[in-house]
Amino acid sequence: MSRFVVLDVPEYTHEEFVNISVSRLGKEKINMYTAAYIAKKVWHEIGSKDIRDVIKIVRLVTNQEDVPRIISIMQRYSMVNDNTLSSNWYRLVLINFGPSTRF
């Protein structure tokens, strides 16, 4: 362990999470309003503070109306004690919905 440094990084606040999500999803060519909408849904409905969950959802949906449906599916099948969505989720939804097109 001597070659590793352990850092205690504080969790994001809600505002930081949304701002980082908007910035990151800009790289995915998602407008800031849609990015903020998805980030807020992930924070409040999934209870996740992991930006990767926001990215997973945006890569699965074709329009903003798909977001609640994808989140509902993820909530239904997610691990109860796990606040982040596993990579198995991503595979499950991709199999069911196929690759998405950008909105």
WOCOR-V363843 format. One record per pair of residues at least 24 apart in sequence whose ideal C-beta (glycine too) atoms are under 7 Angstrom apart, sorted by the first residue. I is the first residue (numbers start at 1). J is the second residue. D is the distance in whole Angstrom. If there is no record, write none. Layout:
BEGIN
{{I;J;D} {I;J;D}}
END
This chain:
BEGIN
{{11;49;6} {12;49;6} {14;43;6} {17;43;6} {17;49;6} {20;51;6} {21;51;6} {21;54;5} {24;51;6} {24;55;7} {25;54;7} {25;58;6} {28;58;6} {29;102;6} {30;58;6} {34;64;5} {37;64;6} {37;67;7} {38;67;6} {41;67;6} {41;71;6} {45;71;5} {45;75;7} {46;71;6} {46;74;6} {46;75;6} {47;83;6} {48;83;5} {48;84;5} {48;85;7} {50;84;4} {53;84;6} {53;85;5} {56;85;6} {56;90;5} {59;100;6} {60;93;5} {60;94;7} {60;97;6} {60;100;6} {61;100;6} {62;100;5} {62;101;5} {62;103;6} {63;103;4} {64;103;7}}
END
